[in-house]
Amino acid sequence: MYGAILGDMVGAPYEFDRGDKTKDFEFWNQRCHFTDDSVMSIAVADALLRVGLDGSENEVKTALVDAMQDWGHRYPHAGYGGRFAGWLHSSDPQPYNSWGNGSAMRVSSVGWLYDGMERTREVARWTAEVTHNHPEGIEGAEATAAAIFMARNGASKDEIRTYIIEQFGYDLSRSCDEIRPTYHHVESCQQTVPEAITAFLEGEDFEDVIRTAVSLGGDCDTLTCIAGGIAEAFYGIPLVMEAEVTSRLREDMLRILEQFDEMRGRGSVASDDRMKWNCRIEEAISAFHKKTDKENLSTVMEALYRRMFEDGTFMVPVVAPQAAFDMMDLEKLKVGDIVTSEEELRFKFQHLNTDDGRLWAVAFTSEDEYRKGDSSDILNMGIRQVLEGFSGDCAESGIVINPWGDKFLLSKDLIEGLLSMDKPKNELKFFVGDITKLPLDAIVNAANKSLLGGGGVDGAIHRAAGKELLEECRRLHGCNTGEAKITKGYQLPARHVIHTVGPIYSGKEADAALLYKCYYNSLELAAENHLYSIGFPGISTGVYGYPKEEAAHIALTAIVNWFEKHEDYGMKVVIVSFSEADHEIYRKVIESTKEGK
């Protein structure tokens, strides 16, 4: 979106054929400002943010009308066309069969948000139809969004050219040198979008695309807005240029851009997948703040211990050395670029002082926590590396985790305790009683294929969890035999329920394979969700008729095999028996296995 807005700003001084049709012009000057192109681009993004990525046609169009009228009223003098200005102020806004280029100028956000071309074009069509419902107006929006979608997903210029020609019939055979002499101010999609795409195709980098588009003349802000949106997706936009754009926008516009960037996963300060599961630490610290006791302290330490052995990371605020800045070419540096140094760079850690005068290092578990306070340079560091750096003989008293929110003071004693702990070990335990009473990370439900509840353990778990469990299960659309799906635990002591469907016993070899998969896949799903304790009932041993001794042998085999494959995971498996007689079956199977029977 920044590229589209930049194109609008840079092209604005030369609208209505006021330029010299040259690429040699002052890029930024006092006349560079946002116009209706930028305002409506932001309005469309705002609407899509309101409804989310899965909004229906009615939801999207309703949000578009509301957002476009809202932003039009905020900025009434942005340069709207006469018919569109009337639409903005109408109490009953209806499409007016326009083929104007306004549908294409405002659509850039659509090209960035969606995962597939079909959805991209569908939403682009909706953004046009609220005003520009003429086929040419719709095609202009779809073509622009499609080009952005392809560019951001790595398509070559030849691939983009071919797609646009085949899908929309635009003439892209002319060069800019052929277009330029006779091109004039015109506001139709069919005489703006092909020219904008041609400027993108001929440009050698982002800035060259903008200069090429401006050099064509005509409706220069809109043409360059369209070209700039595609160019950003293909080349990226230099940070210096992005800063120029943001400096010329208002606070309410910047808020939408920030939300939009967050929605499309752009501009993360220190994006790192290894930070994802730090939510466990945050949850534990939050519980500790609500009730400061040994049990909750132990939960915080357990979360830190687990994340340390999972190779999790912290965000650590630092002061970057001047050498780090000297090695960057700020005129060309773009968001997402990686800069490497051939020399060792030494960063200074930032600190905080508590009221008692003690000095603490600082670490954040997530970008959300980091953004709650003052910004700074950031390093992503492994949790173990951070702990080792501030243990032993150093000036710091420890590490303050998330100082701007629910903070936790991790003292040196606690750090040294964590570092002295051995790797996690898997363990197998047995319990006789009610599985719905166990406070584990997850309990397994021996479900039917519908996942909508039944008798036995299935019914007991649904009753104990409450109606919310059934509501979530409806959204899972069932489960095949041997597979597993996960939900929240709701009113259960367990945080999650893993639902697996066991086989109905027939005596065939396939029964054993499917039952094995129930146990193994449930453990895999638990590990995928960073769960560390799980309770299993006897799957398929009730009305499904699986002989209990055979089922016990299969269950233990699957669990042991999983333990061997994930020996350092630290999973606690609890096999839950309804009666002492059922528990005795497991004991006998284990004894017979030891004896080699």
C-alpha positions in Angstrom: 0.0 0.0 0.0 2.9 2.4 0.7 3.9 2.1 -3.0 0.4 3.1 -4.1 0.2 6.1 -1.7 3.7 7.2 -2.7 2.7 7.0 -6.4 -0.3 9.3 -5.6 1.9 11.8 -3.7 4.7 12.0 -6.2 2.3 12.1 -9.2 0.0 14.7 -7.7 2.0 17.8 -8.8 1.9 16.6 -12.4 -1.8 15.7 -12.7 -3.8 17.2 -15.6 -0.7 17.1 -17.9 1.2 19.6 -15.8 4.5 17.8 -16.1 7.2 17.8 -18.8 6.8 14.1 -19.7 10.3 13.3 -18.5 11.7 11.0 -15.9 14.1 13.7 -14.8 12.1 15.6 -12.2 12.3 16.5 -8.5 11.1 13.4 -6.8 10.0 15.0 -3.5 8.9 18.6 -3.3 6.5 20.8 -1.4 3.6 20.0 -3.8 3.8 16.2 -3.1 0.7 15.4 -1.0 -1.9 12.7 -0.7 -5.1 13.0 -2.7 -8.4 11.1 -3.1 -6.4 8.1 -4.3 -4.6 7.7 -1.0 -7.7 8.5 1.1 -9.8 5.8 -0.7 -6.9 3.3 -0.6 -6.9 3.6 3.1 -10.7 3.5 3.3 -10.7 0.2 1.5 -8.0 -1.2 3.7 -10.0 0.0 6.8 -13.1 -1.8 5.5 -11.2 -5.1 4.9 -9.7 -4.9 8.4 -13.1 -4.5 9.9 -14.6 -7.6 8.3 -11.5 -9.8 8.4 -10.2 -12.1 5.7 -13.3 -14.3 5.5 -15.9 -11.6 5.1 -18.9 -12.4 2.9 -19.9 -10.2 -0.1 -22.6 -8.4 1.9 -20.2 -7.9 4.9 -17.4 -6.6 2.7 -19.7 -4.2 0.6 -21.4 -2.9 3.7 -18.1 -2.2 5.3 -16.8 -0.6 2.1 -19.7 1.9 1.9 -19.3 2.8 5.6 -15.6 3.2 5.5 -15.5 5.1 2.2 -18.1 7.6 3.3 -16.4 7.9 6.7 -13.0 8.7 5.2 -14.6 10.9 2.5 -16.2 13.0 5.2 -12.9 13.2 7.2 -11.1 14.5 4.1 -13.7 16.3 2.0 -11.3 18.3 -0.1 -9.0 15.5 -1.3 -10.0 16.0 -5.0 -12.9 13.6 -5.6 -14.7 13.5 -9.0 -18.2 15.0 -9.1 -20.2 11.8 -9.2 -18.1 10.1 -6.6 -18.4 13.2 -4.3 -22.2 12.9 -4.6 -22.0 9.2 -3.7 -19.9 10.0 -0.6 -22.7 12.3 0.7 -25.7 10.2 -0.3 -27.9 8.8 2.3 -28.6 5.9 -0.1 -25.3 5.3 -1.9 -25.8 3.2 -5.0 -23.3 2.1 -7.8 -23.5 4.4 -10.8 -22.1 2.3 -13.7 -18.7 4.1 -13.7 -15.7 2.8 -15.7 -13.5 5.4 -14.1 -10.0 4.6 -12.8 -11.1 5.2 -9.2 -11.8 1.5 -8.8 -8.2 0.6 -9.7 -6.5 3.4 -7.7 -8.0 2.2 -4.3 -7.7 -1.5 -4.6 -4.0 -2.1 -3.7 -4.7 -3.6 -0.2 -6.7 -6.4 -1.8 -3.6 -7.6 -3.7 -1.7 -7.9 -0.4 -4.2 -9.6 1.9 -5.5 -12.9 0.4 -3.8 -16.3 -0.1 -5.3 -17.1 -3.5 -5.9 -15.4 -6.9 -9.6 -16.4 -6.9 -10.3 -14.7 -3.6 -8.2 -11.7 -4.5 -10.1 -11.1 -7.7 -13.4 -11.7 -5.9 -12.8 -9.1 -3.2 -11.3 -6.7 -5.8 -14.6 -7.0 -7.8 -16.6 -6.2 -4.7 -14.5 -3.1 -3.9 -15.3 -1.8 -7.4 -19.0 -2.8 -7.5 -20.1 -0.5 -4.7 -19.5 2.4 -7.1 -17.8 1.4 -10.4 -20.1 -1.5 -11.5 -19.4 -1.1 -15.2 -17.4 -4.1 -16.6 -14.4 -1.9 -17.4 -14.4 -0.5 -13.9 -14.5 -4.0 -12.4 -11.8 -5.3 -14.7 -9.5 -2.4 -13.8 -9.8 -3.2 -10.1 -9.3 -6.9 -10.7 -6.3 -6.5 -13.0 -4.5 -4.2 -10.6 -5.1 -6.5 -7.6 -4.1 -9.5 -9.6 -0.8 -7.9 -10.7 0.0 -7.0 -7.1 -0.9 -10.5 -5.9 1.4 -12.1 -8.5 4.2 -9.7 -7.9 4.3 -10.3 -4.1 4.2 -14.0 -4.7 7.3 -14.1 -6.9 5.9 -14.1 -10.4 8.2 -12.7 -13.1 7.2 -9.7 -15.2 6.7 -11.9 -18.2 4.2 -14.1 -16.2 2.4 -11.0 -15.0 2.2 -9.6 -18.5 0.9 -12.8 -19.9 -1.8 -13.2 -17.2 -3.1 -9.7 -17.6 -3.3 -10.0 -21.4 -5.0 -13.3 -21.3 -7.4 -12.6 -18.5 -8.3 -8.9 -19.2 -7.5 -8.4 -22.8 -5.4 -5.3 -22.1 -3.0 -4.1 -24.9 0.5 -4.3 -23.3 2.3 -4.3 -26.6 3.2 -0.6 -26.7 6.3 0.7 -25.0 6.2 3.8 -22.8 8.1 5.7 -25.6 5.2 4.9 -27.9 2.5 5.8 -25.3 4.1 9.1 -24.1 3.7 11.5 -27.1 0.0 11.3 -27.5 -1.1 10.3 -24.0 -3.2 12.9 -22.2 -5.4 13.3 -19.1 -8.1 10.6 -19.2 -9.8 9.0 -16.2 -11.1 5.7 -17.6 -9.8 2.3 -16.4 -9.2 1.1 -19.9 -6.9 4.1 -20.7 -5.1 4.1 -17.3 -4.6 0.6 -16.0 -2.7 -0.8 -19.1 -0.4 2.3 -19.1 0.3 1.9 -15.4 1.1 -1.8 -15.8 3.3 -1.0 -18.8 5.3 1.6 -16.7 5.8 -1.1 -14.1 6.9 -3.7 -16.7 9.5 -1.3 -18.1 10.8 0.1 -14.8 14.2 -1.2 -13.6 13.6 -0.7 -9.9 11.0 0.9 -7.6 12.0 4.5 -8.2 12.4 4.0 -11.9 8.8 2.6 -12.1 7.5 5.8 -10.4 9.6 8.1 -12.6 8.4 6.2 -15.7 4.8 6.4 -14.7 5.0 10.2 -14.1 6.8 10.7 -17.4 3.7 9.4 -19.2 1.6 12.4 -18.1 -2.2 12.1 -18.1 -4.0 11.4 -14.8 -0.6 11.2 -13.3 -1.4 10.7 -9.6 -3.8 7.8 -10.3 -1.6 6.2 -13.0 1.4 6.4 -10.7 -0.6 5.1 -7.7 -1.5 2.0 -9.6 2.0 1.5 -10.9 3.5 2.1 -7.5 1.3 -0.4 -5.8 2.5 -3.1 -8.2 6.1 -2.0 -8.0 6.2 -2.2 -4.2 4.9 -5.8 -4.4 7.7 -6.7 -6.9 10.7 -4.7 -5.7 9.8 -3.6 -2.2 10.0 0.1 -1.2 13.2 1.8 0.1 12.8 2.7 3.8 13.8 6.3 3.1 10.9 6.6 0.7 8.5 4.9 3.1 9.5 7.5 5.7 8.7 10.3 3.3 5.3 8.8 2.8 4.5 8.4 6.5 5.7 12.0 7.2 3.0 13.3 4.9 0.1 11.3 6.3 -2.2 12.0 9.2 -2.3 10.0 12.5 -5.6 8.3 11.6 -4.2 7.1 8.3 -1.0 5.8 9.9 -3.1 3.8 12.4 -4.8 2.0 9.5 -1.5 1.3 7.8 -0.1 -0.1 11.0 -3.1 -2.4 11.5 -2.9 -3.4 7.8 0.8 -4.2 8.2 0.1 -6.3 11.2 -2.7 -8.2 9.4 -0.5 -9.1 6.5 2.5 -9.9 8.7 4.7 -7.1 7.5 7.1 -4.9 9.5 7.6 -7.2 12.5 10.3 -5.7 14.7 11.9 -9.1 15.2 9.8 -11.8 13.6 10.9 -15.3 14.8 8.8 -18.5 14.8 10.7 -19.6 17.9 9.0 -16.9 19.9 5.5 -18.1 19.1 5.1 -20.4 22.1 6.3 -17.8 24.6 2.6 -17.3 25.2 3.0 -20.1 27.7 5.4 -17.8 29.7 3.0 -14.9 29.4 0.1 -17.0 30.7 2.1 -18.2 33.6 3.3 -14.7 34.6 -0.3 -13.4 34.3 -1.4 -16.1 36.7 1.4 -15.3 39.1 0.3 -11.6 39.1 -3.2 -12.6 40.0 -2.0 -14.9 42.8 1.6 -14.6 43.9 2.3 -18.0 45.5 4.7 -20.9 45.2 2.5 -22.9 42.9 2.2 -20.1 40.3 5.9 -19.3 40.7 6.6 -22.9 39.9 4.4 -22.6 36.8 6.4 -19.6 35.6 9.6 -21.5 36.1 8.2 -24.6 34.3 7.2 -22.4 31.3 10.7 -20.8 31.2 12.3 -24.3 31.5 10.3 -25.7 28.7 10.9 -22.8 26.4 14.6 -22.9 27.1 14.9 -26.5 26.0 12.7 -25.9 23.0 15.3 -23.3 21.8 12.8 -20.5 22.3 13.9 -16.9 21.9 13.6 -13.6 23.7 13.6 -10.1 22.2 16.4 -8.2 24.0 16.7 -4.4 23.7 20.1 -3.1 22.8 22.0 0.0 21.7 23.4 -0.7 18.3 27.0 0.3 17.5 27.6 3.0 14.9 29.3 0.4 12.7 25.9 -1.2 12.3 24.5 1.9 10.8 27.6 2.7 8.7 27.2 -0.6 6.8 23.6 0.2 5.7 22.7 2.0 2.5 19.6 3.8 3.7 18.7 4.9 0.2 18.2 1.4 -0.9 17.4 -0.5 2.3 13.9 -2.1 2.3 11.7 -3.8 4.9 12.8 -7.4 5.1 16.3 -6.9 3.8 19.1 -8.8 5.6 22.3 -7.0 6.2 25.4 -9.0 7.2 28.7 -7.7 8.6 32.2 -9.1 8.0 33.4 -7.7 11.3 32.2 -8.5 14.9 29.6 -6.0 16.1 29.3 -5.3 19.9 25.9 -4.3 21.1 25.2 -2.8 24.5 22.3 -4.2 26.5 19.7 -1.9 27.8 18.8 -1.9 31.5 16.2 -0.8 34.0 16.6 0.1 37.6 14.1 -1.0 40.2 13.1 1.3 43.1 15.6 -0.3 45.4 18.4 0.8 43.0 19.2 -2.7 41.6 20.1 -3.0 37.9 18.2 -5.4 35.7 18.7 -6.6 32.1 15.5 -6.6 30.0 13.8 -9.2 27.8 10.5 -9.5 26.0 8.6 -12.6 25.3 6.8 -11.2 22.2 6.5 -8.2 19.9 3.2 -7.3 21.6 4.9 -7.0 24.9 7.8 -5.0 23.4 5.4 -2.5 21.7 3.8 -1.6 25.1 6.7 0.7 25.9 9.5 2.8 24.4 11.0 1.4 21.2 14.6 0.5 20.8 17.0 -1.6 18.7 16.3 -5.3 19.2 18.2 -8.6 19.1 16.6 -12.0 19.0 18.5 -14.2 21.4 18.0 -17.8 22.5 16.5 -18.0 26.0 19.4 -20.1 27.3 21.9 -17.7 25.8 20.2 -14.8 27.6 20.0 -16.6 30.9 23.7 -17.6 30.7 24.7 -14.0 29.9 23.1 -12.7 33.1 24.0 -15.4 35.5 27.1 -15.6 37.7 29.4 -12.7 38.2 27.8 -9.7 36.5 26.5 -6.3 37.6 22.8 -7.2 36.8 20.6 -8.6 39.6 18.8 -10.6 36.9 16.4 -10.1 34.1 13.1 -8.2 34.1 10.8 -10.0 31.7 8.1 -7.8 29.9 8.7 -4.6 32.0 5.9 -2.6 30.3 3.1 -5.2 31.2 2.8 -8.0 33.7 6.5 -8.0 34.5 8.5 -10.8 36.2 11.8 -10.3 38.0 13.9 -13.3 37.2 16.6 -13.1 39.8 20.1 -14.7 39.5 19.1 -17.4 41.9 16.2 -18.4 39.7 18.3 -18.1 36.6 20.9 -20.5 38.1 18.2 -22.9 39.1 16.9 -23.0 35.5 20.4 -23.5 34.1 21.1 -26.4 36.5 18.1 -28.4 35.4 18.5 -31.5 33.3 16.9 -32.1 29.9 13.2 -33.0 30.1 12.4 -36.7 30.3 9.3 -38.5 29.1 7.4 -40.4 31.8 4.5 -42.8 31.9 2.0 -42.9 34.8 -1.2 -44.7 35.6 -4.3 -43.4 37.3 -7.6 -45.1 38.3 -10.5 -42.8 38.3 -12.3 -40.0 36.4 -10.3 -38.6 33.5 -12.4 -35.4 33.5 -10.9 -34.5 36.9 -7.3 -34.5 35.8 -5.5 -31.0 35.6 -3.4 -31.9 32.5 -2.5 -30.0 29.4 -4.8 -32.3 27.5 -7.0 -35.3 28.0 -7.9 -37.6 25.1 -11.6 -38.1 24.2 -12.5 -41.5 22.6 -14.9 -39.9 20.2 -17.2 -41.0 17.4 -16.7 -39.7 13.9 -19.1 -36.8 14.3 -17.3 -35.4 17.3 -20.7 -34.3 18.6 -20.7 -36.3 21.8 -21.9 -39.8 22.7 -21.9 -42.3 25.5 -19.1 -43.4 27.9 -16.0 -41.3 28.1 -17.1 -39.2 25.2 -20.4 -38.1 26.9 -18.7 -37.6 30.3 -16.1 -35.2 28.7 -18.7 -33.2 26.9 -20.9 -32.9 30.1 -17.9 -31.8 32.2 -16.6 -29.3 29.6 -19.9 -27.6 29.0 -21.8 -26.7 25.8 -18.9 -24.6 24.4 -17.1 -27.8 23.6 -19.9 -29.0 21.4 -20.0 -25.7 19.7 -16.3 -25.8 18.8 -16.6 -29.5 17.8 -19.3 -28.6 15.3 -16.7 -26.4 13.5 -14.3 -29.3 13.1 -16.6 -31.1 10.7 -15.9 -34.6 12.1 -12.8 -36.8 12.3 -11.7 -39.9 10.5 -10.8 -43.1 12.3 -7.2 -43.0 13.6 -6.9 -39.2 13.3 -7.0 -36.6 16.0 -8.3 -33.0 16.4 -7.8 -30.6 19.2 -10.2 -28.2 21.1 -10.1 -26.1 24.2 -11.0 -27.7 27.5 -13.5 -25.1 28.6 -14.8 -26.1 32.1 -12.5 -29.1 32.4 -9.4 -28.9 34.6 -7.5 -29.9 31.4 -6.6 -27.0 29.1 -7.4 -29.0 25.9 -9.2 -32.0 24.7 -7.7 -34.1 21.9 -10.5 -36.0 20.1 -9.6 -39.3 18.4 -11.8 -41.9 16.7 -10.9 -45.5 17.5 -11.8 -48.4 15.3 -14.9 -50.6 15.8 -13.4 -54.0 16.5 -13.7 -56.5 13.6 -10.7 -58.8 14.2 -9.0 -57.6 11.1 -5.3 -56.5 11.0 -6.4 -53.0 10.1 -8.0 -52.6 13.6 -4.6 -52.6 15.3 -3.0 -50.1 12.9 -5.9 -47.7 13.3 -5.8 -48.0 17.1 -2.1 -47.4 17.1 -2.6 -44.3 15.1 -5.1 -43.0 17.6 -2.5 -42.9 20.3 0.5 -41.9 18.2 -1.4 -39.1 16.4 -2.8 -37.8 19.6 0.7 -37.5 21.0 1.9 -35.8 17.8 -0.9 -33.3 18.0 -0.1 -32.6 21.6 3.5 -31.9 20.8 2.6 -29.7 17.8 0.7 -27.5 20.3 3.5 -27.6 22.9 1.6 -29.6 25.4 3.5 -31.7 28.0 1.0 -33.8 29.8 -1.8 -35.9 28.4 -4.3 -38.4 29.7 -5.5 -41.4 27.7 -8.6 -43.5 28.3 -8.9 -47.0 27.0 -9.8 -46.1 23.3 -12.2 -48.5 21.6 -12.5 -50.8 24.6 -16.1 -49.9 25.4 -19.0 -50.3 23.0 -16.5 -50.5 20.1 -15.6 -53.9 21.5 -11.8 -54.0 21.2 -10.4 -56.7 23.6 -8.9 -54.8 26.5 -5.6 -56.8 26.7 -4.9 -56.4 23.0 -5.8 -52.7 23.2 -3.5 -52.1 26.2 -0.6 -53.7 24.3 -1.2 -51.5 21.3 -1.5 -48.4 23.4 1.7 -49.0 25.3 3.6 -49.8 22.1 2.5 -46.6 20.5 3.4 -44.5 23.5 6.8 -46.2 23.9 7.6 -45.7 20.2 6.7 -42.1 20.5 8.9 -41.7 23.5 11.8 -43.2 21.7 11.4 -40.8 18.7 11.1 -37.8 21.0 13.3 -38.8 23.9 14.0 -35.2 25.1 10.5 -33.8 24.8 9.4 -34.3 28.4 5.9 -35.6 27.8 4.0 -37.0 30.8 1.5 -39.6 29.7 -1.2 -40.7 32.1 -3.1 -43.9 31.2 -6.4 -43.6 32.9 -8.4 -46.7 33.9 -12.0 -46.6 35.0 -11.5 -49.5 37.4 -8.8 -51.4 39.2 -9.6 -54.4 37.0 -8.7 -52.3 33.9 -5.6 -51.0 35.5 -4.6 -54.6 36.3 -4.7 -55.4 32.6 -2.0 -52.8 31.9 0.1 -54.1 34.7 -0.1 -57.6 33.3 0.8 -56.5 29.8 3.8 -54.7 31.1 4.9 -57.7 33.1 4.5 -60.0 30.2 6.5 -57.7 28.0 9.3 -57.6 30.5 9.3 -61.4 30.6 9.5 -61.5 26.8 6.1 -63.2 26.4 
